[in-house]
Amino acid sequence: MPFVITEACKGVKDKACVGVCPVDCIYEYDGEPMLYISPDECIECGACQPVCPVNAIFMDGEVPADMQSYIQLNADKTK
């Protein structure tokens, strides 16, 4: 179960998660309002989750119901 970045990251992009990711699977793209995690590259270590200041990161199986679309959004943006 890879991790997913959700709505709370929009407009924040703190990037603390980027600094602790051991496999560099968190991406920032110019013009995008948030960061994205590649589900194909994520090793599910969980290092990113506790450092997120806005609690935007969830395991894909724990993403709140109203934010389920972010699972596919992260996958699409990191292809």
N, CA, C and O atoms as a Maestro MAE file, in Angstrom:
{
 s_m_m2io_version
 :::
 2.0.0
}

f_m_ct {
 s_m_title
 :::
 protein
 m_atom[316] {
  # First column is atom index #
  i_m_mmod_type
  r_m_x_coord
  r_m_y_coord
  r_m_z_coord
  i_m_residue_number
  s_m_chain_name
  s_m_pdb_residue_name
  s_m_pdb_atom_name
  i_m_atomic_number
  :::
  1 25 0.844 -1.190 0.000 1 A "MET " " N  " 7
  2 3 0.000 0.000 0.000 1 A "MET " " CA " 6
  3 2 0.884 1.247 0.000 1 A "MET " " C  " 6
  4 15 1.434 1.616 1.037 1 A "MET " " O  " 8
  5 25 1.020 1.883 -1.135 2 A "PRO " " N  " 7
  6 3 1.832 3.101 -1.183 2 A "PRO " " CA " 6
  7 2 1.137 4.265 -0.484 2 A "PRO " " C  " 6
  8 15 -0.064 4.231 -0.220 2 A "PRO " " O  " 8
  9 25 1.912 5.275 -0.200 3 A "PHE " " N  " 7
  10 3 1.362 6.481 0.408 3 A "PHE " " CA " 6
  11 2 0.848 7.410 -0.676 3 A "PHE " " C  " 6
  12 15 1.275 7.344 -1.828 3 A "PHE " " O  " 8
  13 25 -0.089 8.287 -0.283 4 A "VAL " " N  " 7
  14 3 -0.767 9.206 -1.195 4 A "VAL " " CA " 6
  15 2 -0.768 10.591 -0.560 4 A "VAL " " C  " 6
  16 15 -1.020 10.730 0.637 4 A "VAL " " O  " 8
  17 25 -0.486 11.611 -1.358 5 A "ILE " " N  " 7
  18 3 -0.606 12.988 -0.888 5 A "ILE " " CA " 6
  19 2 -1.979 13.495 -1.294 5 A "ILE " " C  " 6
  20 15 -2.403 13.326 -2.437 5 A "ILE " " O  " 8
  21 25 -2.670 14.118 -0.348 6 A "THR " " N  " 7
  22 3 -4.046 14.546 -0.576 6 A "THR " " CA " 6
  23 2 -4.191 16.074 -0.525 6 A "THR " " C  " 6
  24 15 -3.210 16.816 -0.491 6 A "THR " " O  " 8
  25 25 -5.431 16.498 -0.521 7 A "GLU " " N  " 7
  26 3 -5.839 17.895 -0.666 7 A "GLU " " CA " 6
  27 2 -5.142 18.895 0.264 7 A "GLU " " C  " 6
  28 15 -4.882 20.025 -0.148 7 A "GLU " " O  " 8
  29 25 -4.843 18.517 1.467 8 A "ALA " " N  " 7
  30 3 -4.255 19.467 2.424 8 A "ALA " " CA " 6
  31 2 -2.910 20.017 1.957 8 A "ALA " " C  " 6
  32 15 -2.461 21.050 2.454 8 A "ALA " " O  " 8
  33 25 -2.273 19.353 1.024 9 A "CYS " " N  " 7
  34 3 -0.985 19.817 0.494 9 A "CYS " " CA " 6
  35 2 -1.151 20.985 -0.478 9 A "CYS " " C  " 6
  36 15 -0.211 21.747 -0.700 9 A "CYS " " O  " 8
  37 25 -2.328 21.123 -1.051 10 A "LYS " " N  " 7
  38 3 -2.559 22.165 -2.047 10 A "LYS " " CA " 6
  39 2 -2.211 23.542 -1.481 10 A "LYS " " C  " 6
  40 15 -2.720 23.955 -0.439 10 A "LYS " " O  " 8
  41 25 -1.343 24.226 -2.189 11 A "GLY " " N  " 7
  42 3 -0.948 25.568 -1.795 11 A "GLY " " CA " 6
  43 2 0.075 25.622 -0.677 11 A "GLY " " C  " 6
  44 15 0.532 26.707 -0.317 11 A "GLY " " O  " 8
  45 25 0.446 24.472 -0.117 12 A "VAL " " N  " 7
  46 3 1.401 24.427 0.994 12 A "VAL " " CA " 6
  47 2 2.767 23.976 0.491 12 A "VAL " " C  " 6
  48 15 3.752 24.703 0.619 12 A "VAL " " O  " 8
  49 25 2.826 22.787 -0.075 13 A "LYS " " N  " 7
  50 3 4.060 22.191 -0.605 13 A "LYS " " CA " 6
  51 2 5.257 22.428 0.328 13 A "LYS " " C  " 6
  52 15 6.273 22.984 -0.088 13 A "LYS " " O  " 8
  53 25 5.128 22.011 1.557 14 A "ASP " " N  " 7
  54 3 6.162 22.198 2.583 14 A "ASP " " CA " 6
  55 2 7.490 21.521 2.224 14 A "ASP " " C  " 6
  56 15 8.550 22.065 2.530 14 A "ASP " " O  " 8
  57 25 7.456 20.393 1.608 15 A "LYS " " N  " 7
  58 3 8.599 19.620 1.126 15 A "LYS " " CA " 6
  59 2 9.431 18.935 2.213 15 A "LYS " " C  " 6
  60 15 10.498 18.401 1.909 15 A "LYS " " O  " 8
  61 25 8.980 18.933 3.458 16 A "ALA " " N  " 7
  62 3 9.677 18.164 4.496 16 A "ALA " " CA " 6
  63 2 9.662 16.689 4.120 16 A "ALA " " C  " 6
  64 15 10.614 15.962 4.405 16 A "ALA " " O  " 8
  65 25 8.596 16.251 3.489 17 A "CYS " " N  " 7
  66 3 8.464 14.854 3.079 17 A "CYS " " CA " 6
  67 2 9.515 14.476 2.041 17 A "CYS " " C  " 6
  68 15 10.020 13.354 2.043 17 A "CYS " " O  " 8
  69 25 9.836 15.397 1.169 18 A "VAL " " N  " 7
  70 3 10.829 15.141 0.124 18 A "VAL " " CA " 6
  71 2 12.189 14.844 0.755 18 A "VAL " " C  " 6
  72 15 12.907 13.948 0.310 18 A "VAL " " O  " 8
  73 25 12.531 15.596 1.781 19 A "GLY " " N  " 7
  74 3 13.832 15.451 2.432 19 A "GLY " " CA " 6
  75 2 14.035 14.147 3.173 19 A "GLY " " C  " 6
  76 15 15.172 13.723 3.375 19 A "GLY " " O  " 8
  77 25 12.955 13.504 3.581 20 A "VAL " " N  " 7
  78 3 13.092 12.259 4.344 20 A "VAL " " CA " 6
  79 2 12.829 11.006 3.517 20 A "VAL " " C  " 6
  80 15 13.055 9.895 3.996 20 A "VAL " " O  " 8
  81 25 12.363 11.165 2.297 21 A "CYS " " N  " 7
  82 3 12.053 10.005 1.459 21 A "CYS " " CA " 6
  83 2 13.346 9.339 0.989 21 A "CYS " " C  " 6
  84 15 14.150 9.968 0.301 21 A "CYS " " O  " 8
  85 25 13.553 8.069 1.356 22 A "PRO " " N  " 7
  86 3 14.806 7.399 0.984 22 A "PRO " " CA " 6
  87 2 14.894 6.984 -0.478 22 A "PRO " " C  " 6
  88 15 15.977 6.638 -0.952 22 A "PRO " " O  " 8
  89 25 13.779 7.011 -1.202 23 A "VAL " " N  " 7
  90 3 13.799 6.579 -2.604 23 A "VAL " " CA " 6
  91 2 13.408 7.692 -3.584 23 A "VAL " " C  " 6
  92 15 13.238 7.434 -4.775 23 A "VAL " " O  " 8
  93 25 13.267 8.904 -3.099 24 A "ASP " " N  " 7
  94 3 12.942 10.048 -3.959 24 A "ASP " " CA " 6
  95 2 11.722 9.810 -4.839 24 A "ASP " " C  " 6
  96 15 11.767 10.013 -6.052 24 A "ASP " " O  " 8
  97 25 10.635 9.377 -4.214 25 A "CYS " " N  " 7
  98 3 9.417 9.086 -4.986 25 A "CYS " " CA " 6
  99 2 8.381 10.201 -4.877 25 A "CYS " " C  " 6
  100 15 7.249 10.041 -5.335 25 A "CYS " " O  " 8
  101 25 8.758 11.332 -4.273 26 A "ILE " " N  " 7
  102 3 7.841 12.454 -4.115 26 A "ILE " " CA " 6
  103 2 8.248 13.535 -5.106 26 A "ILE " " C  " 6
  104 15 9.403 13.958 -5.144 26 A "ILE " " O  " 8
  105 25 7.288 13.972 -5.902 27 A "TYR " " N  " 7
  106 3 7.581 14.875 -7.010 27 A "TYR " " CA " 6
  107 2 6.871 16.212 -6.882 27 A "TYR " " C  " 6
  108 15 5.752 16.309 -6.377 27 A "TYR " " O  " 8
  109 25 7.567 17.243 -7.360 28 A "GLU " " N  " 7
  110 3 6.998 18.580 -7.476 28 A "GLU " " CA " 6
  111 2 7.116 18.981 -8.943 28 A "GLU " " C  " 6
  112 15 8.176 18.834 -9.552 28 A "GLU " " O  " 8
  113 25 6.035 19.480 -9.496 29 A "TYR " " N  " 7
  114 3 6.030 19.911 -10.887 29 A "TYR " " CA " 6
  115 2 5.688 21.394 -10.945 29 A "TYR " " C  " 6
  116 15 4.806 21.864 -10.227 29 A "TYR " " O  " 8
  117 25 6.386 22.122 -11.799 30 A "ASP " " N  " 7
  118 3 6.099 23.546 -11.991 30 A "ASP " " CA " 6
  119 2 4.634 23.735 -12.358 30 A "ASP " " C  " 6
  120 15 4.090 23.019 -13.198 30 A "ASP " " O  " 8
  121 25 4.017 24.703 -11.720 31 A "GLY " " N  " 7
  122 3 2.627 25.016 -12.013 31 A "GLY " " CA " 6
  123 2 1.608 24.157 -11.293 31 A "GLY " " C  " 6
  124 15 0.410 24.431 -11.363 31 A "GLY " " O  " 8
  125 25 2.059 23.126 -10.604 32 A "GLU " " N  " 7
  126 3 1.139 22.260 -9.860 32 A "GLU " " CA " 6
  127 2 1.007 22.785 -8.421 32 A "GLU " " C  " 6
  128 15 1.993 23.242 -7.843 32 A "GLU " " O  " 8
  129 25 -0.187 22.725 -7.845 33 A "PRO " " N  " 7
  130 3 -0.406 23.288 -6.508 33 A "PRO " " CA " 6
  131 2 0.029 22.401 -5.344 33 A "PRO " " C  " 6
  132 15 -0.020 22.823 -4.189 33 A "PRO " " O  " 8
  133 25 0.460 21.158 -5.647 34 A "MET " " N  " 7
  134 3 0.799 20.230 -4.568 34 A "MET " " CA " 6
  135 2 1.895 19.273 -5.025 34 A "MET " " C  " 6
  136 15 2.316 19.295 -6.181 34 A "MET " " O  " 8
  137 25 2.345 18.439 -4.101 35 A "LEU " " N  " 7
  138 3 3.328 17.407 -4.385 35 A "LEU " " CA " 6
  139 2 2.593 16.097 -4.658 35 A "LEU " " C  " 6
  140 15 1.414 15.957 -4.332 35 A "LEU " " O  " 8
  141 25 3.306 15.133 -5.263 36 A "TYR " " N  " 7
  142 3 2.702 13.847 -5.600 36 A "TYR " " CA " 6
  143 2 3.670 12.713 -5.280 36 A "TYR " " C  " 6
  144 15 4.884 12.866 -5.421 36 A "TYR " " O  " 8
  145 25 3.128 11.575 -4.847 37 A "ILE " " N  " 7
  146 3 3.927 10.378 -4.578 37 A "ILE " " CA " 6
  147 2 3.672 9.362 -5.685 37 A "ILE " " C  " 6
  148 15 2.526 9.075 -6.031 37 A "ILE " " O  " 8
  149 25 4.752 8.826 -6.231 38 A "SER " " N  " 7
  150 3 4.628 7.784 -7.245 38 A "SER " " CA " 6
  151 2 4.319 6.452 -6.557 38 A "SER " " C  " 6
  152 15 5.134 5.965 -5.772 38 A "SER " " O  " 8
  153 25 3.158 5.856 -6.838 39 A "PRO " " N  " 7
  154 3 2.833 4.575 -6.204 39 A "PRO " " CA " 6
  155 2 3.747 3.443 -6.674 39 A "PRO " " C  " 6
  156 15 3.910 2.446 -5.971 39 A "PRO " " O  " 8
  157 25 4.340 3.592 -7.850 40 A "ASP " " N  " 7
  158 3 5.242 2.565 -8.369 40 A "ASP " " CA " 6
  159 2 6.619 2.616 -7.705 40 A "ASP " " C  " 6
  160 15 7.327 1.611 -7.668 40 A "ASP " " O  " 8
  161 25 6.992 3.763 -7.192 41 A "GLU " " N  " 7
  162 3 8.304 3.934 -6.580 41 A "GLU " " CA " 6
  163 2 8.278 3.900 -5.050 41 A "GLU " " C  " 6
  164 15 9.295 3.608 -4.421 41 A "GLU " " O  " 8
  165 25 7.132 4.196 -4.453 42 A "CYS " " N  " 7
  166 3 6.999 4.246 -2.995 42 A "CYS " " CA " 6
  167 2 7.272 2.859 -2.401 42 A "CYS " " C  " 6
  168 15 6.712 1.857 -2.845 42 A "CYS " " O  " 8
  169 25 8.142 2.826 -1.389 43 A "ILE " " N  " 7
  170 3 8.461 1.551 -0.735 43 A "ILE " " CA " 6
  171 2 7.684 1.376 0.578 43 A "ILE " " C  " 6
  172 15 7.940 0.452 1.350 43 A "ILE " " O  " 8
  173 25 6.740 2.280 0.807 44 A "GLU " " N  " 7
  174 3 5.835 2.176 1.950 44 A "GLU " " CA " 6
  175 2 6.552 2.238 3.290 44 A "GLU " " C  " 6
  176 15 6.123 1.602 4.253 44 A "GLU " " O  " 8
  177 25 7.643 2.999 3.360 45 A "CYS " " N  " 7
  178 3 8.412 3.085 4.601 45 A "CYS " " CA " 6
  179 2 7.733 3.976 5.644 45 A "CYS " " C  " 6
  180 15 7.946 3.800 6.844 45 A "CYS " " O  " 8
  181 25 6.924 4.921 5.192 46 A "GLY " " N  " 7
  182 3 6.195 5.790 6.104 46 A "GLY " " CA " 6
  183 2 6.977 6.973 6.633 46 A "GLY " " C  " 6
  184 15 6.468 7.699 7.488 46 A "GLY " " O  " 8
  185 25 8.181 7.197 6.166 47 A "ALA " " N  " 7
  186 3 8.998 8.310 6.663 47 A "ALA " " CA " 6
  187 2 8.357 9.666 6.376 47 A "ALA " " C  " 6
  188 15 8.537 10.610 7.146 47 A "ALA " " O  " 8
  189 25 7.629 9.766 5.301 48 A "CYS " " N  " 7
  190 3 7.026 11.040 4.891 48 A "CYS " " CA " 6
  191 2 5.846 11.470 5.762 48 A "CYS " " C  " 6
  192 15 5.648 12.661 6.003 48 A "CYS " " O  " 8
  193 25 5.085 10.522 6.221 49 A "GLN " " N  " 7
  194 3 3.828 10.824 6.906 49 A "GLN " " CA " 6
  195 2 3.995 11.669 8.170 49 A "GLN " " C  " 6
  196 15 3.301 12.677 8.302 49 A "GLN " " O  " 8
  197 25 4.874 11.314 9.101 50 A "PRO " " N  " 7
  198 3 4.944 12.099 10.343 50 A "PRO " " CA " 6
  199 2 5.545 13.494 10.181 50 A "PRO " " C  " 6
  200 15 5.341 14.345 11.046 50 A "PRO " " O  " 8
  201 25 6.272 13.750 9.108 51 A "VAL " " N  " 7
  202 3 6.877 15.075 8.937 51 A "VAL " " CA " 6
  203 2 5.977 16.054 8.184 51 A "VAL " " C  " 6
  204 15 6.300 17.238 8.097 51 A "VAL " " O  " 8
  205 25 4.881 15.593 7.652 52 A "CYS " " N  " 7
  206 3 3.959 16.471 6.927 52 A "CYS " " CA " 6
  207 2 3.246 17.384 7.925 52 A "CYS " " C  " 6
  208 15 2.520 16.902 8.794 52 A "CYS " " O  " 8
  209 25 3.446 18.700 7.806 53 A "PRO " " N  " 7
  210 3 2.849 19.614 8.789 53 A "PRO " " CA " 6
  211 2 1.343 19.803 8.652 53 A "PRO " " C  " 6
  212 15 0.702 20.352 9.549 53 A "PRO " " O  " 8
  213 25 0.775 19.351 7.535 54 A "VAL " " N  " 7
  214 3 -0.663 19.535 7.319 54 A "VAL " " CA " 6
  215 2 -1.420 18.212 7.256 54 A "VAL " " C  " 6
  216 15 -2.590 18.186 6.874 54 A "VAL " " O  " 8
  217 25 -0.765 17.118 7.627 55 A "ASN " " N  " 7
  218 3 -1.396 15.792 7.638 55 A "ASN " " CA " 6
  219 2 -2.071 15.445 6.313 55 A "ASN " " C  " 6
  220 15 -3.222 15.010 6.280 55 A "ASN " " O  " 8
  221 25 -1.332 15.645 5.227 56 A "ALA " " N  " 7
  222 3 -1.868 15.394 3.894 56 A "ALA " " CA " 6
  223 2 -1.533 14.009 3.355 56 A "ALA " " C  " 6
  224 15 -2.011 13.638 2.283 56 A "ALA " " O  " 8
  225 25 -0.716 13.231 4.081 57 A "ILE " " N  " 7
  226 3 -0.223 11.960 3.558 57 A "ILE " " CA " 6
  227 2 -0.879 10.782 4.274 57 A "ILE " " C  " 6
  228 15 -0.894 10.702 5.502 57 A "ILE " " O  " 8
  229 25 -1.422 9.872 3.464 58 A "PHE " " N  " 7
  230 3 -2.098 8.681 3.977 58 A "PHE " " CA " 6
  231 2 -1.639 7.459 3.200 58 A "PHE " " C  " 6
  232 15 -1.235 7.573 2.043 58 A "PHE " " O  " 8
  233 25 -1.700 6.283 3.830 59 A "MET " " N  " 7
  234 3 -1.550 5.041 3.068 59 A "MET " " CA " 6
  235 2 -2.775 4.955 2.167 59 A "MET " " C  " 6
  236 15 -3.861 5.389 2.551 59 A "MET " " O  " 8
  237 25 -2.607 4.400 0.979 60 A "ASP " " N  " 7
  238 3 -3.728 4.420 0.034 60 A "ASP " " CA " 6
  239 2 -4.983 3.740 0.568 60 A "ASP " " C  " 6
  240 15 -6.090 4.115 0.183 60 A "ASP " " O  " 8
  241 25 -4.841 2.771 1.426 61 A "GLY " " N  " 7
  242 3 -5.998 2.109 2.017 61 A "GLY " " CA " 6
  243 2 -6.652 2.883 3.140 61 A "GLY " " C  " 6
  244 15 -7.697 2.477 3.649 61 A "GLY " " O  " 8
  245 25 -6.040 4.012 3.541 62 A "GLU " " N  " 7
  246 3 -6.559 4.822 4.640 62 A "GLU " " CA " 6
  247 2 -6.946 6.233 4.207 62 A "GLU " " C  " 6
  248 15 -7.244 7.082 5.047 62 A "GLU " " O  " 8
  249 25 -6.942 6.482 2.904 63 A "VAL " " N  " 7
  250 3 -7.337 7.800 2.406 63 A "VAL " " CA " 6
  251 2 -8.816 8.006 2.718 63 A "VAL " " C  " 6
  252 15 -9.639 7.143 2.411 63 A "VAL " " O  " 8
  253 25 -9.168 9.160 3.334 64 A "PRO " " N  " 7
  254 3 -10.579 9.410 3.648 64 A "PRO " " CA " 6
  255 2 -11.465 9.308 2.405 64 A "PRO " " C  " 6
  256 15 -11.026 9.588 1.290 64 A "PRO " " O  " 8
  257 25 -12.690 8.912 2.616 65 A "ALA " " N  " 7
  258 3 -13.630 8.666 1.519 65 A "ALA " " CA " 6
  259 2 -13.772 9.865 0.588 65 A "ALA " " C  " 6
  260 15 -13.876 9.694 -0.626 65 A "ALA " " O  " 8
  261 25 -13.779 11.071 1.140 66 A "ASP " " N  " 7
  262 3 -13.965 12.255 0.300 66 A "ASP " " CA " 6
  263 2 -12.707 12.662 -0.468 66 A "ASP " " C  " 6
  264 15 -12.730 13.635 -1.222 66 A "ASP " " O  " 8
  265 25 -11.613 11.927 -0.283 67 A "MET " " N  " 7
  266 3 -10.356 12.236 -0.977 67 A "MET " " CA " 6
  267 2 -9.828 11.058 -1.789 67 A "MET " " C  " 6
  268 15 -8.659 11.048 -2.173 67 A "MET " " O  " 8
  269 25 -10.666 10.081 -2.050 68 A "GLN " " N  " 7
  270 3 -10.255 8.888 -2.797 68 A "GLN " " CA " 6
  271 2 -9.697 9.217 -4.185 68 A "GLN " " C  " 6
  272 15 -8.861 8.477 -4.703 68 A "GLN " " O  " 8
  273 25 -10.143 10.297 -4.778 69 A "SER " " N  " 7
  274 3 -9.676 10.661 -6.123 69 A "SER " " CA " 6
  275 2 -8.181 10.988 -6.146 69 A "SER " " C  " 6
  276 15 -7.559 10.956 -7.207 69 A "SER " " O  " 8
  277 25 -7.604 11.300 -4.990 70 A "TYR " " N  " 7
  278 3 -6.176 11.623 -4.921 70 A "TYR " " CA " 6
  279 2 -5.294 10.388 -5.124 70 A "TYR " " C  " 6
  280 15 -4.119 10.519 -5.467 70 A "TYR " " O  " 8
  281 25 -5.838 9.214 -4.918 71 A "ILE " " N  " 7
  282 3 -5.070 7.985 -5.177 71 A "ILE " " CA " 6
  283 2 -4.719 7.930 -6.661 71 A "ILE " " C  " 6
  284 15 -3.559 7.739 -7.023 71 A "ILE " " O  " 8
  285 25 -5.716 8.096 -7.509 72 A "GLN " " N  " 7
  286 3 -5.485 8.071 -8.950 72 A "GLN " " CA " 6
  287 2 -4.722 9.305 -9.418 72 A "GLN " " C  " 6
  288 15 -3.900 9.218 -10.330 72 A "GLN " " O  " 8
  289 25 -4.989 10.451 -8.799 73 A "LEU " " N  " 7
  290 3 -4.293 11.682 -9.179 73 A "LEU " " CA " 6
  291 2 -2.788 11.551 -8.975 73 A "LEU " " C  " 6
  292 15 -2.015 11.946 -9.849 73 A "LEU " " O  " 8
  293 25 -2.355 11.003 -7.839 74 A "ASN " " N  " 7
  294 3 -0.934 10.798 -7.586 74 A "ASN " " CA " 6
  295 2 -0.350 9.866 -8.631 74 A "ASN " " C  " 6
  296 15 0.736 10.120 -9.151 74 A "ASN " " O  " 8
  297 25 -1.051 8.799 -8.940 75 A "ALA " " N  " 7
  298 3 -0.567 7.831 -9.941 75 A "ALA " " CA " 6
  299 2 -0.457 8.478 -11.315 75 A "ALA " " C  " 6
  300 15 0.540 8.291 -12.013 75 A "ALA " " O  " 8
  301 25 -1.467 9.231 -11.703 76 A "ASP " " N  " 7
  302 3 -1.476 9.855 -13.027 76 A "ASP " " CA " 6
  303 2 -0.375 10.903 -13.166 76 A "ASP " " C  " 6
  304 15 0.281 10.981 -14.205 76 A "ASP " " O  " 8
  305 25 -0.173 11.697 -12.136 77 A "LYS " " N  " 7
  306 3 0.799 12.790 -12.201 77 A "LYS " " CA " 6
  307 2 2.235 12.299 -12.195 77 A "LYS " " C  " 6
  308 15 3.131 13.019 -12.635 77 A "LYS " " O  " 8
  309 25 2.474 11.092 -11.707 78 A "THR " " N  " 7
  310 3 3.859 10.602 -11.586 78 A "THR " " CA " 6
  311 2 4.216 9.550 -12.626 78 A "THR " " C  " 6
  312 15 5.258 8.905 -12.510 78 A "THR " " O  " 8
  313 25 3.390 9.366 -13.622 79 A "LYS " " N  " 7
  314 3 3.681 8.388 -14.681 79 A "LYS " " CA " 6
  315 2 4.753 8.894 -15.597 79 A "LYS " " C  " 6
  316 15 5.129 8.206 -16.547 79 A "LYS " " O  " 8
  :::
 }
 m_bond[315] {
  # First column is bond index #
  i_m_from
  i_m_to
  i_m_order
  :::
  1 1 2 1
  2 2 3 1
  3 3 4 2
  4 3 5 1
  5 5 6 1
  6 6 7 1
  7 7 8 2
  8 7 9 1
  9 9 10 1
  10 10 11 1
  11 11 12 2
  12 11 13 1
  13 13 14 1
  14 14 15 1
  15 15 16 2
  16 15 17 1
  17 17 18 1
  18 18 19 1
  19 19 20 2
  20 19 21 1
  21 21 22 1
  22 22 23 1
  23 23 24 2
  24 23 25 1
  25 25 26 1
  26 26 27 1
  27 27 28 2
  28 27 29 1
  29 29 30 1
  30 30 31 1
  31 31 32 2
  32 31 33 1
  33 33 34 1
  34 34 35 1
  35 35 36 2
  36 35 37 1
  37 37 38 1
  38 38 39 1
  39 39 40 2
  40 39 41 1
  41 41 42 1
  42 42 43 1
  43 43 44 2
  44 43 45 1
  45 45 46 1
  46 46 47 1
  47 47 48 2
  48 47 49 1
  49 49 50 1
  50 50 51 1
  51 51 52 2
  52 51 53 1
  53 53 54 1
  54 54 55 1
  55 55 56 2
  56 55 57 1
  57 57 58 1
  58 58 59 1
  59 59 60 2
  60 59 61 1
  61 61 62 1
  62 62 63 1
  63 63 64 2
  64 63 65 1
  65 65 66 1
  66 66 67 1
  67 67 68 2
  68 67 69 1
  69 69 70 1
  70 70 71 1
  71 71 72 2
  72 71 73 1
  73 73 74 1
  74 74 75 1
  75 75 76 2
  76 75 77 1
  77 77 78 1
  78 78 79 1
  79 79 80 2
  80 79 81 1
  81 81 82 1
  82 82 83 1
  83 83 84 2
  84 83 85 1
  85 85 86 1
  86 86 87 1
  87 87 88 2
  88 87 89 1
  89 89 90 1
  90 90 91 1
  91 91 92 2
  92 91 93 1
  93 93 94 1
  94 94 95 1
  95 95 96 2
  96 95 97 1
  97 97 98 1
  98 98 99 1
  99 99 100 2
  100 99 101 1
  101 101 102 1
  102 102 103 1
  103 103 104 2
  104 103 105 1
  105 105 106 1
  106 106 107 1
  107 107 108 2
  108 107 109 1
  109 109 110 1
  110 110 111 1
  111 111 112 2
  112 111 113 1
  113 113 114 1
  114 114 115 1
  115 115 116 2
  116 115 117 1
  117 117 118 1
  118 118 119 1
  119 119 120 2
  120 119 121 1
  121 121 122 1
  122 122 123 1
  123 123 124 2
  124 123 125 1
  125 125 126 1
  126 126 127 1
  127 127 128 2
  128 127 129 1
  129 129 130 1
  130 130 131 1
  131 131 132 2
  132 131 133 1
  133 133 134 1
  134 134 135 1
  135 135 136 2
  136 135 137 1
  137 137 138 1
  138 138 139 1
  139 139 140 2
  140 139 141 1
  141 141 142 1
  142 142 143 1
  143 143 144 2
  144 143 145 1
  145 145 146 1
  146 146 147 1
  147 147 148 2
  148 147 149 1
  149 149 150 1
  150 150 151 1
  151 151 152 2
  152 151 153 1
  153 153 154 1
  154 154 155 1
  155 155 156 2
  156 155 157 1
  157 157 158 1
  158 158 159 1
  159 159 160 2
  160 159 161 1
  161 161 162 1
  162 162 163 1
  163 163 164 2
  164 163 165 1
  165 165 166 1
  166 166 167 1
  167 167 168 2
  168 167 169 1
  169 169 170 1
  170 170 171 1
  171 171 172 2
  172 171 173 1
  173 173 174 1
  174 174 175 1
  175 175 176 2
  176 175 177 1
  177 177 178 1
  178 178 179 1
  179 179 180 2
  180 179 181 1
  181 181 182 1
  182 182 183 1
  183 183 184 2
  184 183 185 1
  185 185 186 1
  186 186 187 1
  187 187 188 2
  188 187 189 1
  189 189 190 1
  190 190 191 1
  191 191 192 2
  192 191 193 1
  193 193 194 1
  194 194 195 1
  195 195 196 2
  196 195 197 1
  197 197 198 1
  198 198 199 1
  199 199 200 2
  200 199 201 1
  201 201 202 1
  202 202 203 1
  203 203 204 2
  204 203 205 1
  205 205 206 1
  206 206 207 1
  207 207 208 2
  208 207 209 1
  209 209 210 1
  210 210 211 1
  211 211 212 2
  212 211 213 1
  213 213 214 1
  214 214 215 1
  215 215 216 2
  216 215 217 1
  217 217 218 1
  218 218 219 1
  219 219 220 2
  220 219 221 1
  221 221 222 1
  222 222 223 1
  223 223 224 2
  224 223 225 1
  225 225 226 1
  226 226 227 1
  227 227 228 2
  228 227 229 1
  229 229 230 1
  230 230 231 1
  231 231 232 2
  232 231 233 1
  233 233 234 1
  234 234 235 1
  235 235 236 2
  236 235 237 1
  237 237 238 1
  238 238 239 1
  239 239 240 2
  240 239 241 1
  241 241 242 1
  242 242 243 1
  243 243 244 2
  244 243 245 1
  245 245 246 1
  246 246 247 1
  247 247 248 2
  248 247 249 1
  249 249 250 1
  250 250 251 1
  251 251 252 2
  252 251 253 1
  253 253 254 1
  254 254 255 1
  255 255 256 2
  256 255 257 1
  257 257 258 1
  258 258 259 1
  259 259 260 2
  260 259 261 1
  261 261 262 1
  262 262 263 1
  263 263 264 2
  264 263 265 1
  265 265 266 1
  266 266 267 1
  267 267 268 2
  268 267 269 1
  269 269 270 1
  270 270 271 1
  271 271 272 2
  272 271 273 1
  273 273 274 1
  274 274 275 1
  275 275 276 2
  276 275 277 1
  277 277 278 1
  278 278 279 1
  279 279 280 2
  280 279 281 1
  281 281 282 1
  282 282 283 1
  283 283 284 2
  284 283 285 1
  285 285 286 1
  286 286 287 1
  287 287 288 2
  288 287 289 1
  289 289 290 1
  290 290 291 1
  291 291 292 2
  292 291 293 1
  293 293 294 1
  294 294 295 1
  295 295 296 2
  296 295 297 1
  297 297 298 1
  298 298 299 1
  299 299 300 2
  300 299 301 1
  301 301 302 1
  302 302 303 1
  303 303 304 2
  304 303 305 1
  305 305 306 1
  306 306 307 1
  307 307 308 2
  308 307 309 1
  309 309 310 1
  310 310 311 1
  311 311 312 2
  312 311 313 1
  313 313 314 1
  314 314 315 1
  315 315 316 2
  :::
 }
}
